[in-house]
């Protein structure tokens, strides 16, 4: 590409058919017909955000730049997860807060697959990376550092071949950008080593995607979740934020565990056949859906553990902010006693649906998240998920053999 052509794309963007980014599951489906009115056949414009330009050390003569999506008339694409996340962060700023956050991801590394026949892929029994002295992991972490995504730690996880990466927290949209970079980078580096990387959930274990976050003032000087006086309990602001997460946990779970297999992790501790499980929270308790960590130099922070590694990080960020903001403004979740109690009283106990169908209903009925994420996006998301549920059997067979990776 010559320089003049590059300059033109930087200024005017890159045009492409809208269908490359948005799918139409079934043109005859009534759930999708009203979405078709948003002109799927039109072009959209990718406008590069030049501050995200980074040379990729694991690919020759290749750089990464993250783009925002617009219609040809200059309006933001309402189904763009990154736009939705940036809009929620802007709302948060309007209320005088900023968000410091980081994602913690599990993913799996497999050896070279063996092709048994044209339809079946089988993996060797033993997966790789039983320790973190592998050249693959070192190249991945070094590469992420050069893209601006600073890794705080990486380690083997709960089974051979499963790795965990934790990023250093950053303000604003950068946390989701880092997660997005990891999801593509880990697969590209793995390919160099003839490995296969997957964030997909297999039956029996979980690749989690945790969002660790805390609320700060606009200057980024004061953590609003802790008093700074040696008191490890959540502040009133923190408790209200947590109340919002609890209140919207059913709808949140739909966006954070967006596939049937993802939701099996919610019932792994339960032996009873139930339709939902209680939303749990606690201090320094990794078994809870919302774990309030009160140790370390980062100060008090909340880990949103509803997510799987297959969830879109921009949607996780956006929905968490929307739910937390509602908690700050709402009187549904109140404190028993600001001085010495950590109890949160809600008009209705929080429950997480175990079935994706029920979670979709919860998302559709959650007026706060509908408004925050946008009616256009919610309708599109629900329509796509209903289509996936209708085709669950064939998709499940494909997913089991990792023919495509999420």
Secondary structure, DSSP 8 states (H G I E B T S, - for coil): --HHHHHHHHHH-EEEEGGGTS--S-TT-HHHHHHHTTTTTSEEEEEE-GGG-EE-TTSTT-EE--EEEEETTS-B-TT-HHHHHHHHHHHHHHTTEEEEEEEEEEEEEE---EE-SSS-EE--SS-S-SSS--HHHHHHHHHHHHTT--EEEEEE-SSTTEEEEEE--EETTHHHHHHHHHHHHHHHHHHHTT-EEE----TTS--BEEEEEEEEETTS--BTT--SSS--S--HHHHHHHHHHHHTHHHHHHHHS-STGGGGGGGTT--S--SEEE--EEES-TTSSEEEE--STT-SEEEE---BTTS-HHHHHHHHHHHHHHHHH-SSSEES-TTT---EE-SS--EEESSHHHHHHHHHH-HHHHHHH-HHHHHHHHHHHHHHHHTHHHHHHHHHTTSS--
